[in-house]
């Protein structure tokens, strides 16, 4: 093995078939096959459709990543795969593929945590993560504040959404506004031409007696939907751009406010933001402003690395190899509710002895 491990990562937790290849903290390939268009007519991700799309895209996407990286599969030092959390059927496709490749190649297998991977991907852009690091992860399925002193073994949840995640709220409001799916990018675009102070939408869980680090966007979603319904019932035109801007401001205001507070309370001077919603332009601007005012260094990967991708899985896998973490067992399975406190699913030292030679051709 080279000083910097060469690892292939597979991500299939939702509707993106992602395959990434990294050498240490250097990104060599990031291949993605998306099934988002197949879900758009349903207004959301359909698990069975996602699983079938992963099956069809897996081998071509792996081949494309290897070609892009300019490496051979036999040169890999390990195979990493998202073991959870996520959609059970989708996860199983990725785990099964990773086990097949790892066995055929005689390489160690690492089942890793989706959320921890979202944190670790920042190493590909900004270098090694400070220890500790506070991470704000915001996506369609998760809104979490996490404190990590070791991304491979110690990730502590500080707070999480108690109902709708931020990305889920974006999708639902986009649907009410008839803007299509997914909602995050389109609302971001419309909001740039709107007035974020036009409508005073509520900020959930920001009262003095509310949990300091937990999130709630269900009430905001309902308030926005009712405001829109009232306008339509009165025969008035809905100011889509102002609604989008005001809704978006309510979301990012709460996210950044709580994240900065957590950093201050824990004495952490670095904040990392990841997940699909981290691509939101207003979130990035407001987070930068508030972090600078608080003396906190902000780290946000480029938008392509914020959404689900194989590069983030490979990044965490490479860190597992570099730190000598135990590989996963061959009986590794998908866990749709894998807790973030388990950055990876270890096995036993002997589990890879059954594969003595490279069977891959």
C-alpha positions as a Markdown table, in Angstrom:
| # | Residue | x | y | z |
|---|---|---|---|---|
| 1 | Unk | 0.0 | 0.0 | 0.0 |
| 2 | Unk | 1.2 | 3.5 | -0.8 |
| 3 | Unk | 1.6 | 6.1 | 2.0 |
| 4 | Unk | -1.8 | 7.4 | 0.9 |
| 5 | Unk | -4.4 | 4.7 | 0.5 |
| 6 | Unk | -6.2 | 4.4 | -2.8 |
| 7 | Unk | -9.9 | 3.8 | -2.0 |
| 8 | Unk | -13.1 | 3.4 | -4.1 |
| 9 | Unk | -16.3 | 4.6 | -2.4 |
| 10 | Unk | -19.9 | 3.6 | -3.3 |
| 11 | Unk | -22.9 | 5.7 | -2.3 |
| 12 | Unk | -26.5 | 4.6 | -2.8 |
| 13 | Unk | -28.4 | 5.9 | 0.2 |
| 14 | Unk | -31.1 | 7.7 | -1.9 |
| 15 | Unk | -31.4 | 8.4 | -5.6 |
| 16 | Unk | -27.8 | 9.1 | -6.6 |
| 17 | Unk | -25.5 | 6.3 | -7.6 |
| 18 | Unk | -22.2 | 7.8 | -6.6 |
| 19 | Unk | -18.7 | 6.2 | -7.1 |
| 20 | Unk | -15.6 | 8.1 | -6.0 |
| 21 | Unk | -12.0 | 7.3 | -5.9 |
| 22 | Unk | -9.5 | 9.1 | -3.7 |
| 23 | Unk | -5.8 | 8.7 | -2.9 |
| 24 | Unk | -5.5 | 9.9 | 0.7 |
| 25 | Unk | -7.2 | 13.3 | 0.6 |
| 26 | Unk | -6.8 | 13.8 | -3.2 |
| 27 | Unk | -9.9 | 13.3 | -5.3 |
| 28 | Unk | -9.2 | 11.3 | -8.4 |
| 29 | Unk | -12.7 | 10.6 | -9.7 |
| 30 | Unk | -16.3 | 11.5 | -8.8 |
| 31 | Unk | -18.8 | 9.7 | -11.0 |
| 32 | Unk | -22.5 | 10.1 | -10.5 |
| 33 | Unk | -25.6 | 8.6 | -12.1 |
| 34 | Unk | -28.8 | 10.3 | -11.0 |
| 35 | Unk | -32.3 | 9.0 | -11.1 |
| 36 | Unk | -33.8 | 12.3 | -10.1 |
| 37 | Unk | -35.7 | 12.7 | -13.4 |
| 38 | Unk | -37.4 | 9.4 | -12.8 |
| 39 | Unk | -38.7 | 10.6 | -9.4 |
| 40 | Unk | -39.7 | 14.1 | -10.5 |
| 41 | Unk | -43.2 | 13.1 | -11.7 |
| 42 | Unk | -44.0 | 11.7 | -8.3 |
| 43 | Unk | -42.8 | 14.8 | -6.5 |
| 44 | Unk | -40.3 | 12.9 | -4.4 |
| 45 | Unk | -38.1 | 9.9 | -4.3 |
| 46 | Unk | -39.7 | 6.5 | -4.8 |
| 47 | Unk | -37.6 | 3.8 | -3.0 |
| 48 | Unk | -38.3 | 1.0 | -5.5 |
| 49 | Unk | -37.5 | 3.2 | -8.5 |
| 50 | Unk | -34.3 | 4.3 | -6.8 |
| 51 | Unk | -33.2 | 0.7 | -6.1 |
| 52 | Unk | -33.8 | -0.4 | -9.7 |
| 53 | Unk | -31.9 | 2.7 | -11.0 |
| 54 | Unk | -28.9 | 1.8 | -8.7 |
| 55 | Unk | -28.9 | -1.8 | -10.1 |
| 56 | Unk | -28.7 | -0.5 | -13.6 |
| 57 | Unk | -26.1 | 2.2 | -13.0 |
| 58 | Unk | -23.7 | 0.4 | -10.6 |
| 59 | Unk | -21.2 | -1.3 | -12.9 |
| 60 | Unk | -21.1 | 1.4 | -15.6 |
| 61 | Unk | -20.5 | 4.1 | -12.9 |
| 62 | Unk | -17.7 | 2.1 | -11.3 |
| 63 | Unk | -16.1 | 1.5 | -14.7 |
| 64 | Unk | -16.4 | 5.2 | -15.5 |
| 65 | Unk | -14.8 | 6.2 | -12.1 |
| 66 | Unk | -11.9 | 3.9 | -12.6 |
| 67 | Unk | -11.3 | 5.3 | -16.1 |
| 68 | Unk | -11.6 | 8.8 | -14.9 |
| 69 | Unk | -9.1 | 8.2 | -12.1 |
| 70 | Unk | -6.7 | 6.4 | -14.4 |
| 71 | Unk | -6.3 | 3.4 | -12.1 |
| 72 | Unk | -6.9 | -0.3 | -12.2 |
| 73 | Unk | -9.3 | -2.0 | -9.8 |
| 74 | Unk | -6.5 | -4.3 | -8.7 |
| 75 | Unk | -4.5 | -1.3 | -7.4 |
| 76 | Unk | -7.2 | -0.3 | -4.9 |
| 77 | Unk | -6.3 | -0.6 | -1.2 |
| 78 | Unk | -9.9 | -0.9 | -0.1 |
| 79 | Unk | -13.6 | -0.6 | -1.0 |
| 80 | Unk | -15.9 | 1.7 | 1.1 |
| 81 | Unk | -19.7 | 1.8 | 0.9 |
| 82 | Unk | -22.5 | 3.6 | 2.7 |
| 83 | Unk | -24.0 | 1.1 | 5.1 |
| 84 | Unk | -26.6 | 3.6 | 6.4 |
| 85 | Unk | -28.6 | 5.6 | 7.1 |
| 86 | Unk | -30.8 | 5.8 | 4.0 |
| 87 | Unk | -33.4 | 3.9 | 2.0 |
| 88 | Unk | -33.0 | 0.2 | 2.9 |
| 89 | Unk | -33.4 | -1.1 | -0.6 |
| 90 | Unk | -31.1 | 1.4 | -2.1 |
| 91 | Unk | -28.4 | 0.8 | 0.5 |
| 92 | Unk | -28.6 | -2.9 | -0.1 |
| 93 | Unk | -27.7 | -2.5 | -3.7 |
| 94 | Unk | -24.6 | -0.5 | -2.9 |
| 95 | Unk | -23.5 | -2.9 | 0.0 |
| 96 | Unk | -24.0 | -5.9 | -2.2 |
| 97 | Unk | -21.9 | -4.4 | -5.0 |
| 98 | Unk | -19.2 | -3.4 | -2.6 |
| 99 | Unk | -19.0 | -6.8 | -1.1 |
| 100 | Unk | -18.8 | -8.4 | -4.6 |
| 101 | Unk | -16.0 | -6.2 | -5.7 |
| 102 | Unk | -14.1 | -6.4 | -2.4 |
| 103 | Unk | -14.3 | -10.2 | -2.4 |
| 104 | Unk | -13.3 | -10.5 | -6.1 |
| 105 | Unk | -10.3 | -8.2 | -5.6 |
| 106 | Unk | -9.2 | -9.6 | -2.3 |
| 107 | Unk | -9.5 | -6.1 | -0.7 |
| 108 | Unk | -10.8 | -4.9 | 2.7 |
| 109 | Unk | -14.4 | -3.8 | 2.9 |
| 110 | Unk | -15.4 | -0.7 | 4.9 |
| 111 | Unk | -19.1 | -0.1 | 5.6 |
| 112 | Unk | -19.3 | 3.6 | 6.6 |
| 113 | Unk | -21.9 | 6.1 | 7.9 |
| 114 | Unk | -23.5 | 8.4 | 5.4 |
| 115 | Unk | -23.5 | 11.4 | 7.8 |
| 116 | Unk | -19.9 | 11.0 | 8.8 |
| 117 | Unk | -19.0 | 10.8 | 5.1 |
| 118 | Unk | -20.6 | 14.2 | 4.5 |
| 119 | Unk | -18.3 | 15.6 | 7.1 |
| 120 | Unk | -15.2 | 13.8 | 5.9 |
| 121 | Unk | -15.6 | 15.0 | 2.3 |
| 122 | Unk | -14.4 | 18.4 | 3.3 |
| 123 | Unk | -10.9 | 17.0 | 3.6 |
| 124 | Unk | -10.8 | 16.6 | -0.2 |
| 125 | Unk | -11.2 | 20.4 | -0.6 |
| 126 | Unk | -9.7 | 22.0 | 2.6 |
| 127 | Unk | -7.3 | 19.4 | 4.0 |
| 128 | Unk | -7.4 | 17.5 | 7.2 |
| 129 | Unk | -10.3 | 18.2 | 9.5 |
| 130 | Unk | -9.5 | 20.1 | 12.7 |
| 131 | Unk | -10.2 | 18.1 | 15.9 |
| 132 | Unk | -12.7 | 18.8 | 17.2 |
| 133 | Unk | -14.9 | 20.0 | 14.3 |
| 134 | Unk | -18.5 | 21.1 | 14.6 |
| 135 | Unk | -20.6 | 20.1 | 11.6 |
| 136 | Unk | -24.0 | 21.3 | 10.4 |
| 137 | Unk | -25.4 | 18.7 | 8.0 |
| 138 | Unk | -28.5 | 19.7 | 6.1 |
| 139 | Unk | -30.2 | 17.7 | 3.4 |
| 140 | Unk | -33.5 | 16.2 | 2.3 |
| 141 | Unk | -33.4 | 13.6 | 5.1 |
| 142 | Unk | -31.2 | 15.2 | 7.8 |
| 143 | Unk | -30.7 | 18.4 | 9.7 |
| 144 | Unk | -28.1 | 17.7 | 12.3 |
| 145 | Unk | -25.5 | 19.4 | 14.5 |
| 146 | Unk | -22.6 | 17.0 | 15.1 |
| 147 | Unk | -19.3 | 17.4 | 17.1 |
| 148 | Unk | -16.5 | 15.2 | 15.9 |
| 149 | Unk | -13.1 | 14.7 | 17.7 |
| 150 | Unk | -12.2 | 11.8 | 15.4 |
| 151 | Unk | -14.2 | 11.3 | 12.2 |
| 152 | Unk | -13.4 | 7.5 | 12.2 |
| 153 | Unk | -14.5 | 6.8 | 15.7 |
| 154 | Unk | -16.0 | 9.7 | 17.7 |
| 155 | Unk | -19.0 | 11.7 | 16.3 |
| 156 | Unk | -21.4 | 13.1 | 18.9 |
| 157 | Unk | -24.9 | 14.4 | 18.0 |
| 158 | Unk | -25.6 | 17.8 | 19.5 |
| 159 | Unk | -29.0 | 18.4 | 17.9 |
| 160 | Unk | -31.2 | 17.2 | 15.1 |
| 161 | Unk | -34.5 | 17.9 | 13.4 |
| 162 | Unk | -37.6 | 16.7 | 15.3 |
| 163 | Unk | -39.8 | 16.6 | 12.2 |
| 164 | Unk | -39.2 | 17.8 | 8.6 |
| 165 | Unk | -35.5 | 18.2 | 7.6 |
| 166 | Unk | -34.5 | 21.4 | 5.9 |
| 167 | Unk | -34.3 | 19.9 | 2.4 |
| 168 | Unk | -37.6 | 18.2 | 2.9 |
| 169 | Unk | -39.2 | 21.5 | 3.7 |
| 170 | Unk | -37.7 | 23.0 | 0.5 |
| 171 | Unk | -39.2 | 20.2 | -1.6 |
| 172 | Unk | -42.6 | 20.6 | 0.0 |
| 173 | Unk | -42.8 | 24.4 | -0.4 |
| 174 | Unk | -41.6 | 24.1 | -4.0 |
| 175 | Unk | -44.5 | 21.7 | -4.6 |
| 176 | Unk | -47.0 | 24.1 | -3.1 |
| 177 | Unk | -45.6 | 26.8 | -5.4 |
| 178 | Unk | -45.7 | 24.5 | -8.4 |
| 179 | Unk | -42.0 | 24.8 | -9.0 |
| 180 | Unk | -41.2 | 21.2 | -9.4 |
| 181 | Unk | -38.8 | 18.7 | -7.8 |
| 182 | Unk | -36.2 | 18.9 | -6.3 |
| 183 | Unk | -37.1 | 22.1 | -4.5 |
| 184 | Unk | -33.8 | 23.3 | -3.1 |
| 185 | Unk | -32.2 | 24.6 | -6.3 |
| 186 | Unk | -35.3 | 26.1 | -7.8 |
| 187 | Unk | -36.3 | 28.0 | -4.6 |
| 188 | Unk | -32.7 | 29.3 | -4.3 |
| 189 | Unk | -33.0 | 30.7 | -7.9 |
| 190 | Unk | -36.3 | 32.4 | -7.3 |
| 191 | Unk | -35.2 | 33.7 | -3.9 |
| 192 | Unk | -32.3 | 35.6 | -5.5 |
| 193 | Unk | -34.9 | 37.8 | -7.1 |
| 194 | Unk | -37.2 | 38.2 | -4.1 |
| 195 | Unk | -37.3 | 40.1 | -0.8 |
| 196 | Unk | -36.3 | 38.0 | 2.2 |
| 197 | Unk | -38.0 | 40.4 | 4.6 |
| 198 | Unk | -41.3 | 40.6 | 2.6 |
| 199 | Unk | -43.1 | 38.0 | 4.8 |
| 200 | Unk | -42.4 | 37.3 | 8.5 |
| 201 | Unk | -42.5 | 33.5 | 8.5 |
| 202 | Unk | -41.9 | 31.8 | 11.9 |
| 203 | Unk | -38.5 | 30.6 | 13.2 |
| 204 | Unk | -39.1 | 27.2 | 14.8 |
| 205 | Unk | -37.6 | 26.2 | 18.1 |
| 206 | Unk | -35.9 | 29.5 | 18.8 |
| 207 | Unk | -37.6 | 30.5 | 22.0 |
| 208 | Unk | -35.8 | 30.7 | 25.3 |
| 209 | Unk | -37.2 | 27.4 | 26.6 |
| 210 | Unk | -36.7 | 25.5 | 23.3 |
| 211 | Unk | -33.9 | 22.9 | 22.8 |
| 212 | Unk | -30.8 | 24.9 | 21.9 |
| 213 | Unk | -29.6 | 22.8 | 19.0 |
| 214 | Unk | -32.7 | 20.9 | 17.7 |
| 215 | Unk | -34.5 | 22.0 | 14.6 |
| 216 | Unk | -38.2 | 22.0 | 13.5 |
| 217 | Unk | -39.3 | 23.0 | 10.0 |
| 218 | Unk | -42.8 | 21.5 | 10.0 |
| 219 | Unk | -44.5 | 24.6 | 11.5 |
| 220 | Unk | -42.7 | 26.8 | 9.0 |
| 221 | Unk | -43.8 | 24.6 | 6.1 |
| 222 | Unk | -47.4 | 24.8 | 7.3 |
| 223 | Unk | -47.3 | 28.5 | 7.8 |
| 224 | Unk | -45.9 | 29.1 | 4.3 |
| 225 | Unk | -48.5 | 26.7 | 2.8 |
| 226 | Unk | -51.4 | 28.4 | 4.6 |
| 227 | Unk | -50.1 | 31.9 | 3.6 |
| 228 | Unk | -50.1 | 30.8 | -0.1 |
| 229 | Unk | -53.5 | 29.2 | 0.2 |
| 230 | Unk | -55.0 | 32.3 | 1.7 |
| 231 | Unk | -53.7 | 34.4 | -1.2 |
| 232 | Unk | -55.1 | 32.0 | -3.7 |
| 233 | Unk | -58.5 | 31.8 | -1.9 |
| 234 | Unk | -58.7 | 35.6 | -2.0 |
| 235 | Unk | -58.0 | 35.6 | -5.8 |
| 236 | Unk | -54.7 | 37.4 | -5.3 |
| 237 | Unk | -51.5 | 36.6 | -7.2 |
| 238 | Unk | -48.9 | 34.8 | -5.1 |
| 239 | Unk | -45.5 | 36.7 | -5.1 |
| 240 | Unk | -43.5 | 33.5 | -5.7 |
| 241 | Unk | -40.1 | 35.2 | -5.5 |
| 242 | Unk | -40.8 | 36.9 | -2.2 |
| 243 | Unk | -42.3 | 33.8 | -0.8 |
| 244 | Unk | -39.3 | 31.8 | -1.8 |
| 245 | Unk | -36.9 | 34.4 | -0.4 |
| 246 | Unk | -38.8 | 34.8 | 2.9 |
| 247 | Unk | -39.1 | 31.0 | 3.4 |
| 248 | Unk | -35.4 | 30.4 | 2.6 |
| 249 | Unk | -34.4 | 33.2 | 5.0 |
| 250 | Unk | -36.4 | 31.6 | 7.8 |
| 251 | Unk | -34.6 | 28.3 | 7.2 |
| 252 | Unk | -31.1 | 29.5 | 6.9 |
| 253 | Unk | -31.5 | 32.0 | 9.8 |
| 254 | Unk | -32.3 | 29.2 | 12.2 |
| 255 | Unk | -29.7 | 26.8 | 10.8 |
| 256 | Unk | -26.8 | 29.3 | 11.1 |
| 257 | Unk | -27.9 | 30.8 | 14.4 |
| 258 | Unk | -27.9 | 27.4 | 16.1 |
| 259 | Unk | -24.7 | 26.3 | 14.5 |
| 260 | Unk | -22.8 | 29.3 | 15.7 |
| 261 | Unk | -24.3 | 29.0 | 19.1 |
| 262 | Unk | -23.1 | 25.4 | 19.4 |
| 263 | Unk | -19.6 | 26.4 | 18.4 |
| 264 | Unk | -19.5 | 29.1 | 21.0 |
| 265 | Unk | -20.9 | 26.9 | 23.7 |
| 266 | Unk | -18.5 | 24.1 | 23.0 |
| 267 | Unk | -15.5 | 26.3 | 22.4 |
| 268 | Unk | -15.0 | 25.1 | 18.9 |
| 269 | Unk | -13.5 | 27.5 | 16.4 |
| 270 | Unk | -14.3 | 25.6 | 13.2 |
| 271 | Unk | -17.7 | 25.0 | 11.6 |
| 272 | Unk | -18.2 | 22.7 | 8.6 |
| 273 | Unk | -21.4 | 22.7 | 6.7 |
| 274 | Unk | -22.3 | 19.7 | 4.5 |
| 275 | Unk | -25.3 | 18.0 | 2.9 |
| 276 | Unk | -27.3 | 18.9 | -0.2 |
| 277 | Unk | -28.8 | 22.1 | 1.3 |
| 278 | Unk | -25.2 | 23.4 | 1.9 |
| 279 | Unk | -25.2 | 24.2 | -1.8 |
| 280 | Unk | -27.8 | 26.9 | -1.0 |
| 281 | Unk | -26.3 | 30.3 | -1.9 |
| 282 | Unk | -28.0 | 32.2 | 0.9 |
| 283 | Unk | -27.0 | 29.7 | 3.6 |
| 284 | Unk | -23.3 | 30.0 | 2.5 |
| 285 | Unk | -23.4 | 33.8 | 2.6 |
| 286 | Unk | -25.2 | 34.1 | 6.0 |
| 287 | Unk | -23.0 | 31.4 | 7.6 |
| 288 | Unk | -19.9 | 33.2 | 6.5 |
| 289 | Unk | -21.2 | 36.5 | 7.9 |
| 290 | Unk | -22.1 | 35.0 | 11.3 |
| 291 | Unk | -19.0 | 32.9 | 11.5 |
| 292 | Unk | -16.7 | 35.9 | 10.8 |
| 293 | Unk | -18.5 | 37.9 | 13.5 |
| 294 | Unk | -18.0 | 35.1 | 16.0 |
| 295 | Unk | -14.4 | 34.4 | 15.1 |
| 296 | Unk | -15.2 | 31.0 | 13.7 |
| 297 | Unk | -13.6 | 29.6 | 10.6 |
| 298 | Unk | -16.2 | 28.3 | 8.1 |
| 299 | Unk | -15.5 | 25.3 | 5.9 |
| 300 | Unk | -18.0 | 24.4 | 3.1 |
| 301 | Unk | -17.1 | 22.1 | 0.2 |
| 302 | Unk | -18.0 | 23.1 | -3.3 |
| 303 | Unk | -21.6 | 22.4 | -4.2 |
| 304 | Unk | -21.0 | 19.1 | -6.1 |
| 305 | Unk | -19.4 | 17.6 | -3.0 |
| 306 | Unk | -22.2 | 18.8 | -0.7 |
| 307 | Unk | -24.8 | 16.6 | -2.4 |
| 308 | Unk | -24.7 | 12.8 | -2.1 |
| 309 | Unk | -21.6 | 11.4 | -3.9 |
| 310 | Unk | -19.2 | 8.5 | -3.9 |
| 311 | Unk | -16.2 | 10.8 | -3.2 |
| 312 | Unk | -17.4 | 11.4 | 0.4 |
| 313 | Unk | -17.6 | 7.7 | 1.0 |
| 314 | Unk | -14.2 | 7.1 | -0.5 |
| 315 | Unk | -12.8 | 10.0 | 1.7 |
| 316 | Unk | -14.0 | 8.4 | 4.9 |
| 317 | Unk | -12.9 | 4.9 | 3.7 |
| 318 | Unk | -9.4 | 6.3 | 3.0 |
| 319 | Unk | -9.3 | 7.8 | 6.5 |
| 320 | Unk | -10.3 | 4.4 | 7.9 |
| 321 | Unk | -7.5 | 2.7 | 6.1 |
| 322 | Unk | -4.9 | 5.4 | 7.0 |
| 323 | Unk | -5.8 | 5.1 | 10.7 |
| 324 | Unk | -5.8 | 1.3 | 10.7 |
| 325 | Unk | -9.5 | 0.9 | 11.6 |
| 326 | Unk | -10.9 | -2.7 | 11.4 |
| 327 | Unk | -12.4 | -3.7 | 8.1 |
| 328 | Unk | -16.1 | -4.8 | 8.0 |
| 329 | Unk | -17.2 | -8.4 | 8.0 |
| 330 | Unk | -18.5 | -10.1 | 4.9 |
| 331 | Unk | -21.9 | -10.3 | 6.6 |
| 332 | Unk | -22.1 | -6.5 | 6.5 |
| 333 | Unk | -25.7 | -5.4 | 5.9 |
| 334 | Unk | -27.5 | -2.2 | 5.3 |
| 335 | Unk | -28.9 | -0.3 | 8.3 |
| 336 | Unk | -31.4 | 2.3 | 7.3 |
| 337 | Unk | -31.2 | 3.9 | 10.8 |
| 338 | Unk | -27.5 | 3.5 | 11.4 |
| 339 | Unk | -26.7 | 6.1 | 14.2 |
| 340 | Unk | -24.1 | 8.7 | 13.5 |
| 341 | Unk | -22.3 | 7.6 | 16.6 |
| 342 | Unk | -21.1 | 4.6 | 14.5 |
| 343 | Unk | -18.9 | 6.2 | 11.8 |
| 344 | Unk | -18.2 | 2.7 | 10.4 |
| 345 | Unk | -19.3 | -0.9 | 10.9 |
| 346 | Unk | -16.2 | -2.9 | 11.9 |
| 347 | Unk | -15.7 | -6.6 | 11.7 |
| 348 | Unk | -13.0 | -9.0 | 12.8 |
| 349 | Unk | -9.3 | -9.1 | 11.9 |
| 350 | Unk | -9.7 | -12.5 | 10.1 |
| 351 | Unk | -12.7 | -11.7 | 7.9 |
| 352 | Unk | -10.8 | -11.1 | 4.7 |
| 353 | Unk | -8.6 | -14.2 | 4.8 |
| 354 | Unk | -11.2 | -16.0 | 2.8 |
| 355 | Unk | -10.2 | -14.0 | -0.3 |
| 356 | Unk | -6.6 | -14.9 | -1.0 |
| 357 | Unk | -6.2 | -13.8 | -4.6 |
| 358 | Unk | -7.5 | -11.3 | -7.1 |
| 359 | Unk | -10.5 | -12.8 | -8.8 |
| 360 | Unk | -11.3 | -9.6 | -10.7 |
| 361 | Unk | -10.6 | -9.6 | -14.5 |
